[in-house]
Amino acid sequence: MEPDSVKKSTQSSKNLKILQTKRLSHNSKCPRSMLCRRGKFMRTFSLPENCKTDHVTSSFENGVLKVTVPKKDVKNNYSHVKNIQVN
C-alpha cells in the first residue's frame, strides 16, 4: 500500500473518513496474460465533540496508518462543589 493512495477527510466536524484505492497490475512473461487487481477501502469514524478536527495528523509507516485527533481543552465542570444539607 502506498501512502499516496490513502486519503483522509473530516466531514462536518463529526466524522473522520479514510479512503484507500488500490490498483495492482502485473504483466507476466507471457504476452497473452495479465493480472490486474483493484480494491477499495473506506471507513468512517464518529468523532467526539471535544476534538480539534483542524489539527488531525496522520503518518504511514511499515503499512500501518496512524491517525491522531487531538482533544480540545475542556474545563472541569466539577471544580465548583456545593454541599447540600440533608434534613
Number of C-alpha atoms within 10 A of each C-alpha: 14 10 13 9 11 16 12 17 14 17 13 8 15 13 15 19 14 17 14 17 15 13 11 10 10 10 11 10 8 7 7 7 9 11 9 9 9 9 9 9 10 12 10 14 11 12 16 13 11 11 17 15 23 10 10 15 12 10 10 14 8 6 9 10 12 10 14 11 16 14 13 11 9 8 7 7 7 7 7 7 7 7 6 6 5 4 3
